[in-house]
Structure formats: C-alpha cells, structure tokens
Amino acid sequence: MDKSEIYHYMLWNWLSLHPTQTKHSWPGWDELREIPENWCFLCELCNTCKDCLLLLKTGMPCSTPHSPYYQWVNSTDLTERTRLARVIRDVIGR
C-alpha cells in the first residue's frame, strides 16, 4: 500500500472516531514534511479529479453536494459524520 493510501486510511479512520473534528485537526499532520494538495491524500494519488478514487468508487467527485465528502463537511449530525468518514476511509481497501 502506498504511503498516501495509508495516510488516507489513518486520517479518515481517526475522523470516524472523532466526528466533532475536522481534517485539519488530525494529529498525523505533525508527522508529515508536506501537506498534500487540499489536505487530501486522494488528491495526491491521482493526476486529475477524473482519476480520484472517491469519484471512481462513489460515482461523485468531492465537490458535488451528493458526494460523501461534501456531505461530511456540511453535516452536523455526529452519527452521520461517522458513517460518511467510514465511507470515505473505505475507498482505500485495507
């Protein structure tokens, strides 16, 4: 598994366990030399948005209102944020 895939999984697993937090709150950022584009390890893995695993697995790019990421960002329901974080986490198989 690529490092970006591992970090993606770690980030979203942590977010699924801490639904009140944001991506920027993840303690793993302190271990990295560089922050990936958009604070997103999936962006780092693909050449274009058309290649994004979130798009390929869910059929929706992160910027559309029905995408798991967009819904996660805008949700205030902690149970829903946990569920969505798991969906995003699991686009990378472990």
Secondary structure, DSSP 8 states (H G I E B T S, - for coil): --HHHHHHHHHHHHHHH-TT--GGG-GGGGG-SS--GGG-HHHHH-SSGGG-HHHHHHSS-TTSTTSHHHHHHH---HHHHHHHHHHHHTTS--
